[in-house]
Amino acid sequence: MGKYKAWILLVFCNLFWAGNYIFGKYVIAEMSPLWITFSRWVLSLGMLFPIAHFLEKPNWRHAGKEWPTLVAMGILGVIGYNLLLYSALAFTSPTNAALVSALNPGVIVLFSVFLLRERISLPQAGGFVVSLIGVLVILTKGNLGQLFHTEYNQGDLLMIGAVIVWTLYSIIGKRIAGVPPITATAISTFYSTLIMAPFAFIQGIDTGSISMVAVTGILYMTIFPSVGSFVFWNMSVRAIGASQAGIFLNLIPVFTALISLMLGETITASQVWGGLLVFAGVYLTTGMLERMWANRSNQQQRIPR
């Protein structure tokens, strides 16, 4: 697959993920975070396993031996992250949630330093600080002087928790060997639904109060973010690499903001400036600028003079 096709797939991949924030805001008004998470991923199992089997052709027996790590990934990435995300959307806007989540690449780098003993450069450390300032601008609505006197939006704080949980999920995922990514997602989702099932049925759900908007939202979350985005992401990573694909993650808050604008939400100056700081910090922290500069230098060296 060529790079241009990969870029197109990544655009749709992140558009689908942005839609998860938008639909989540509507569905949370009718369903609990637990039932949104449970129903979304139960439905996705029927597609994830066949896709994993035919696309990745995994060694299922070997994958089964990695069950402790896959269970941990499911508890963090499927259960923990989604419960926090949908709980956050009950209190904050989809745009704010997406902007705070953009901090994730920088947090992953920071946690990798302490937990995996990976090395970090000074620009990367500075990038994390810039991203953090950007998030604080969003949390305080641009009034950093009131940092220790402001009552923060509960949803924004829950999204910070979601970022931390996803970071731990990502770090654990780095340590798993020999299990392809879609296969790992399918198996960890299976374990997660088994864990959630008794809690979901104890909590119960009033199906008579669920509108077609909520049903449409769950179907969207199942088909597009849960399955479509993950398949597109992995196809693109294989074609152009994780570092280039990671740049496209910045499209999630952009798409979320654009869709929110079309639906009548107002975008504030603090969201714009805070988001720009988060993006700038992400580029520094993930070393994107260093790699771009290195690639440019290598290309110049290959040019005949």
Sequence and secondary structure as in RCSB ss.txt:
>XXXX:A:sequence
MGKYKAWILLVFCNLFWAGNYIFGKYVIAEMSPLWITFSRWVLSLGMLFPIAHFLEKPNWRHAGKEWPTLVAMGI
LGVIGYNLLLYSALAFTSPTNAALVSALNPGVIVLFSVFLLRERISLPQAGGFVVSLIGVLVILTKGNLGQLFHT
EYNQGDLLMIGAVIVWTLYSIIGKRIAGVPPITATAISTFYSTLIMAPFAFIQGIDTGSISMVAVTGILYMTIFP
SVGSFVFWNMSVRAIGASQAGIFLNLIPVFTALISLMLGETITASQVWGGLLVFAGVYLTTGMLERMWANRSNQQ
QRIPR
>XXXX:A:secstr
  HHHHHHHHHHHHHHHHHHHHHHHHHTTTS HHHHHHHHHHHHHHHHHHHHHHHH   HHHHHHTHHHHHHHII
IIIIIHHHHHHHHTTTS HHHHHHHHTTHHHHHHHHHHHHS     HHHHHHHHHHHHHHHHHHTTT GGGTTT 
   HHHHHHHHHHHHHHHHHHHHHT  S  HHHHHHHHHHHHHHHHHHHHHHH   GGG  HHHHHHHHHHIIII
IIIHHHHHHHHHHHH HHHHHHGGGHHHHHHHHHHHHTT    HHHHHHHHHHHHHHHHHTTHHHHHHHHHHHHH
HHS  
